[in-house]
Structure formats: C-alpha cells, structure tokens
Amino acid sequence: MSSTALNIDRLTVSISRRKILEDVNLRIPSSSGITVLMGKNGSGKSTLLRSVMGLVRKNVSGQVHVAGYTVPGELRQARKYLGYLPQHSSFAGRSTVQQALDYAAWLQMMTPAKTRERVESLLDDLDLHHVRDRRIETLSGGTLQRVLLAQAVIHEPMFVLLDEPTVGLDLAQQASFRKVISTLAQHSSIVISTHHIEDVDRLADRVVVLFEGHIVWEGDTTKLEHLSDDKHLVDRRSRLESSLADLMISGQEENR
C-alpha cells in the first residue's frame, strides 16, 4: 500500500439500515491533481469525504488509509495529511481573519515562525491581505469561503477535501474560488464533491461518478467527454454534461 496515497477499500456506510455507501474502492495518489466527485444529491459524496476525515464512526465497514495511516484508528496522524472544508462551515464571527488563521495554525501545533510564514503566504495566494484585520462576520460569501479554505490548508496538507465549495457563491465568486483551487493543486491533491458541471469542466483532472452509494465510473475528463454519443454537441461542456447524464441513467437502470 502506498504511503503517499489516499486508499479507500470496500467502504460501506449505513444509516438507519440504508446503505449510503456500498463497497466503495478508490485510490487517490498524492500527485493526482484535482479529482471531482460527481453525483446527484444523496449519492454519497459528502459521506465519502466525512468518512475519510473520520467523522463517520457508526455502521461503517471497510478500510481507509491516508499516507499509510488508518482511519479512524490512527486518525490524529492521518489528519496531519488532510485538509477539509465541509459544505456548511463557519467560524466565530467576531474574530478577525488574522485571528482565524492563527487559531487554525495553533490547532495544528505549528511553531510561531512557521505560522507567520504560512499566514503571509496564504494571505497573498488567496488575495486576503486587504481583509486580514476585518471581522469574519463582515465578509462576503466568496471572501469568507477563501478564509475557511485558508484555515483548512494552513498546515500544507497532502490531500485537501472540499465538499460543495462553490455552492452559494455567485458566478464571479465561483470563478475566483476555482482559480484558488487550481493554485492549491500545484502542491496538494484536491478532492472536490460537486454537482456543478462547471467544476468538472474548469477544474477536473479526474472524475469519479457516484450513484446511490456506488462508484459507477471513474476516469479522466477526456474519456468522460468522449462517452457521449450525441454528435450534435459541439462544445466540451455540453459533451461532459451529456456523458454524466448518461452515466446517471445507466446507474439508475443497474440499481433497479
């Protein structure tokens, strides 16, 4: 087993006797760029990310290894290699951006010198210098999302898990946030759950499609694009969208 990969083997998660994930197998190398998890609401995307973070403890079987460490058995060690931005996240509103980042670094037991270095670097990379002394409660949605992302990656994790990161952002904020993600992917392996075709078109190196708790397809975006047999579609985004729709239909038919 690679010590520089995120390995998921036969992961099954049940809630109220309903299987949210069933026999999921997935391997994400540390150098895999951006992996996008696609699927309808309820397909298991968020549960998959939460399981990797060790946030799902009951009615779970299978194995999760992060950089060679088991989850949840060696969760403390594994989380050193993980950054996580949940779909619904927040921070104490009266704290400033600087205080929020300092606190995230403290949680990761970073030295004062390393904290100063990383905070300044993230303020630059995420265009947050102008709001470093602003209170969290005064920030716009897009700026707040960048601050929360900075908290998640303050310790330079090997893997960054983002759960529906562009939901609730306007088009300009989405575009800005995607640029940030692309920058982060130069140093970390990014895993994004989404149902936005734009995230696939603009970001994905690799796509994993889930349907009702099962992985029904995985591969790069070129392969995904060419799955569509609709000859009338002339642009890439439309072909990707058509291919994903076909995979959803196929998954539904297989699970009947």
Salt bridges, closest charged atoms under 4 A:
GLU22 OE2 - LYS19 NZ 3.39
GLU22 OE1 - HIS214 NE2 3.24
ASP23 OD1 - ARG10 NH2 3.50
GLU117 OE2 - LYS114 NZ 3.44
GLU120 OE1 - HIS129 NE2 3.61
GLU120 OE2 - ARG132 NH2 2.62
ASP124 OD1 - HIS129 NE2 2.87
GLU137 OE2 - ARG94 NH1 3.81
GLU156 OE1 - LYS114 NZ 3.03
GLU156 OE2 - ARG118 NH1 3.95
GLU164 OE2 - LYS45 NZ 3.91
GLU164 OE2 - HIS195 ND1 3.30
GLU198 OE2 - ARG202 NE 2.76
GLU198 OE1 - ARG237 NH1 2.35
ASP199 OD1 - ARG178 NE 2.71
ASP199 OD2 - HIS196 ND1 3.98
ASP201 OD1 - ARG236 NH1 2.48
GLU218 OE1 - ARG206 NH2 2.48
GLU225 OE1 - ARG236 NE 3.73
GLU225 OE2 - ARG239 NH2 2.45
